[in-house]
Amino acid sequence: MSFEENYFKDRKYSAKEELVSRHVMEVLKWASKTAHTDLLNGNGKRALDVGCALGYTSRVLSDLGYETIGFDISSWGAKQAKNNSCSQFLVCDAQVALPLASDSFDLVTCFDVLEHLACPEKALRNMCDVSKGTVVCTTPNKKVEKIIRKLLWDYDETHINVKTLAAWRKILAGTIGEGFILGSFYDIAFRLGGKLFFKSIRIPTYGLTVRIVVKKQR
C-alpha cells in the first residue's frame, strides 16, 4: 500500500488545510476538557504528530507553542511537511519501535491514521510509550463510515482497519488498561461566501468519527 504523491493528490489533500486545522482545534478543545489539562497551551512543551501527512496538524501544534516533531510512513508527505513548516519531520512506521525516547512528549496526536494500520494496537502502545502526558487520536467509526463516505464520494479504500466505538473500547482496555476516554462525533463543514463554517456535534455510538484521549498514568 503506497501513501506517496498520487495518494495525496487523488484526494485533493492540499486543499484541506483549513478543514484539517479546524478539526484538530475542535478535537484538542474536547480532549483538554476531557483530560482536565490545557492542551491548547504548548509553551515550553513538546508534541509528536503521528502520521503527519503534509504537516497541517503539526503546524497547528507549532502555532500553539509546542516544540513539534512529526513523522509519517510517506517519504513524499514528510518532505512536503518539512517544506511547509518549521517543525521537524521523520519517516517512520508507527507500528514499529519509535526512534524516540520514552516519556519525552507532553502531547502525542494521531489524526485519522489508525484505520490505515494492520496493527493499530502496536501503534497505540508506541505512542503511549513516548508520551508523558496525553495521547489524542481520531479514527472513523465502522458503524457509519462506509455508508456516509460513499454517499459523499469520499470513501478511502486504504481504510483497512476501521472499528466501532465498542471495539476501540475493548482494544484500549486490553492495550492501555485504564486512563482513556472515547467519544463519537460528527463534523459538519461547508463553505458560504468563501468562508468555512464548521460545527462538531457529539452523537453517541453513530458519530462518523471516534475520538480517543489517553491520559498517561504515573
N, C-alpha and C positions, 0 to 999 in steps of 0.2 A: 504494500500500500504506500503510495507516494503522496507527500504533502509539500511538494515543491511548487514552482511558479504556476503551473497550469491549475493546480487545485485552488489557489487563492484568486487567480484571475477568472476562472469559471464561476466562482461565487461572488464576483464583484466586491471582494473583501475591502479593497482600498476605499470604497465609497461608504463604508460603515463605521468610520471612526467616531463620529458624533454619537451614533446609536450605541456603540460599544461603551463609550465613555459614560453615557447617561445610565446604562445598565449597571456598570461597575459601581458608580456612585450610589445608586439605589441599594445594591446588594451590601455595600460596605456600611451604609446607614443602618440597614436592618441588622447586620452582623454586630455592629457596635452596640446596639440596643440589646440584642440577644445575649451577647457575651459579656455585657457590662464592662466594656472597655472602649476607649476612644480610638477607633481605627482611622479616623479622618485627620488625625494629627500625627504626622510621621516625623516630626522634627527630632533629630537625634536617634532615629530608629532605622532598622534595616528591613527591607521587604524582598521576597523572592516571588517572581511571577512565573508559574509553571505553565508551559505551553503558551509562550508569549506571542506567537504568530508574528504580526507586523509591529508589535510593540505598543499597541493602543492602551492596554491596561497598564503596562509598565510606565507609560507617560503620565497616566493619572496618578499612579503611586508616587512618581518623582515630583509631580506638582503638589502633592500633599505633604512633601518634605522628606519622604523616605529615601535613604540610600538604596537604590533598587538594582537587583540583578534579575535578568530574565533568561529563560532558556526554552528551547524548542527542539523537537526532533528534526525539524525542517532547516537545513542549512540555508536555503534561499530566504525563508521567513526571518531567521535570525539576522541575516545580512541586511535585509530591509529595515528591520527594527533598529539595528545598530546605526544605520544611515539616518534614521529619523528621530533619534533620541540620544540624550547624553548618558543614558543608563548603560550598564554592562550586559552583554549578551553571550550566551554559550549555546553550543549544540549538544544536546543530551537527551536521553530517553528517561522519562520519569519512572519507568518500571525497573530500572537497574539502580544499584547503589549510586547515590549522587556524589559528585566530586566536591562536596561542601561539608563543612564541619557541623557536627550535631549541635543543637540548641543555639544556632547562630542567627536566626531571623525572628524579629518580633511579629511579622506578618507573612504568611505564605498564601498566595492566591492561585486558584486553578479554575479558570472560567471556560466552561464548555470544552473540556479535554477528556474527562474520564470515559465518556461514551466512545471515544476512538481507540481505547486501550484494550488489549486482550486480558491484562491482569491489573485492573484498577485498584485492587486491594494492595498490591505491591507499591503502587504509586502513592496511595494514601499513607502507608507505613513510612515510606521515604520522606514524604512531606512532613509528617509528624515528627520524624527523627531530627530534621534540620530546624524545626520550629521550636522556639522557646516561649511562644505566645499563642497566636491564633492562626488557624488554618481555615480559609474560606473557599468553598468550591461551588460551582453550579454545573448542572448536567440536565439533559432533557428527561421528561417523565414518560416512561414507556406506555402508560395508560392512554395517553392522548397524542404523543408526538407524531407518530406516523400519519394519523388521520389529519391532524391540523396542518402539518408541514406539507403534505401532498396537496391539500386544498389551496395552500398559499404558494404552491410551486417552489417550495424551498426545502424539500426533503434531501438529506445528505446520506448517500449510500455508505459512507465511511463510518457511520454510527453503528459500530458492530456490537456494542455492549450497553444498550440503553436499558435502564431498570426503573422499577416503580419506587415510590416513596417507601413502601413496606420492605422491599428488597434491600434498599440502601440502609434502612434502619437495622436490619438483620446483619448486613455486612459490617457496618460500623460497630455494632455490639461485639462482633467477633474479632474485629481488627483493632479497634481503639479501646473498647471496653466501656468507657464512660466519658463524660465531658463533651458530648456532642448534642447538637440540636438540628432538626430538619424543618424545612418549610416548603410549601408548594405555592408557586406564584405564576401569574400570567402578566406579561408586559404588553401594554397597548401603546403602539407608537405610530404616528402619522405626521405628514408634513402639510402645513397650511400656510400659503403665502411665503414659502421658503423657510418657515420656522418649524422646528421639530417639537411636536407635542408628545410627551412621554408620561405614562402612568403605570405604576406597578401595583397589582391587586393580588391579595392573598386569597387563594382558592384551595381549601382543604382537599387533598387526595388527587384532584383533577387539574391542578395548575400545570401549565406547559413546562415549567422549569422547577427542578428540585434544587433548593439551596441547602448547603451543608456548612455548618460552622463547628469547629472543634477547638475547644479551649485546652491548651496543654496542661495536663495535671502534673503538679510538682510534688 
